[in-house]
Amino acid sequence: MTALLEVRDIVKHYDGIAAVSGATLDVEKGSITGLIGPNGAGKTTLFNIVSGFQRPEQGLVSFGGARIDHQSADRVARAGLVRTFQETKALTKMTVLDNMMLAAPHPGERLTSLVLRPRRVRQREREVEAKAREMLGVVQLEDHADQYAGTLSGGQRKLLEFGRALMVEPKMVLLDEPMAGVNPTLGLELLDLVRKLRDSRGTTFLLIEHNLEVVMGVCELIHVMNEGAVIASGPPAAVRSNPQVIDAYLGTRGASVAPISGEAAP
C-alpha cells in the first residue's frame, strides 16, 4: 500500500512544554487508522498541525506526495484532507440543511459573481443544495433537514459535522473522538458509515478515540502516542500486547493488558 499521509519528526511547544516531540507516522491510502494515547499525549495537537490549524516548529507533513505543513487549513481542505473536532461546531440558529450547504464553496460569495453571472450562481446554489441533501441522506439526517441545528442531539451533531466534512468529497478525514457524547446506537451507525465510505469511495480515515474497543474493532493499524511521540505502531493485536503501550496507559510494567481494552486511562 501507498502512504497518503506522511508525518515526520513533528515538534510543537506551548509555553516551553513539548506538546508534540518528534512524532512520526504514516497513514496508508484507503485505510482506517487509529491514533490513541493517554490524555495529554499530543494527539489533538498533531491533528491541528496535520490539518493546517497550527504550524509545527520542526518536521514536515506530506499529503499525497506534497508538503502541507505550512499551508493554511482551507488550502489543506481543498487538497482533500478535512477534519472534525471534539466539540461540534454547528451553527445552531441555522437549519441543518443550511449548515451542510455552508460547507461547500459558493461562487455567490463574490460580489462580481452575483452581478456578472447570476444565472451561474443560481445553478451552483441548486447543485450545492442537491449535494447537501444527498450527504444528509448518507449520514441519516435527511428527516432533520429543515430543523434548526440547535435541536439536534449531541450524537446527531457529530453526524452533521461528519456530513459537512463529506461535502468537499475528501480523500482523507481526520476524526477527533467521534464517539464522545454519542449514544451507542448512533456511534455504531457512524462507524458503519466510516467503513462504507472507505469501501465504496476509498476514503482514508485517521481517528482519535478513547474507547479502545472501538479502535481495536474498526482500525487495521494503530499508532500510539505518549508524551508527544509515537511509541508504537501496528495492528490491534500487536498494539494491545506491546509493553510500552501497557506502560503508557497503566504506568506499570508487566501489568495485564486487559484494562486497556476499555476506556483509556486519564
Buried (B, 14 or more C-beta within 10 A) or exposed (E): EEBBBBBBBBBBBEEEEBBBBBBBBBBBBBBBBBBBBBEBBBBBBBBBBBBBBBEBEBBBBBBBEEEBBEBEBEEBBBBBBBBBBEEBEBEEEBBBBBBBBBBBEEBBEEEEBEEEBEEEBEEBBEEBBEBBBBBBEBBBBBEBBEBBBEEBEEBBBBBBBBBBBBBBEBBBBBBBBBBBBBEEEBBEBBBEBBEEBBEEEEBBBBBBBBBBEBBBEBBBBBBBBBBBBBBBBBEBEEBBEBEEBBBBBBEEEEBEBEBBEEEBEE
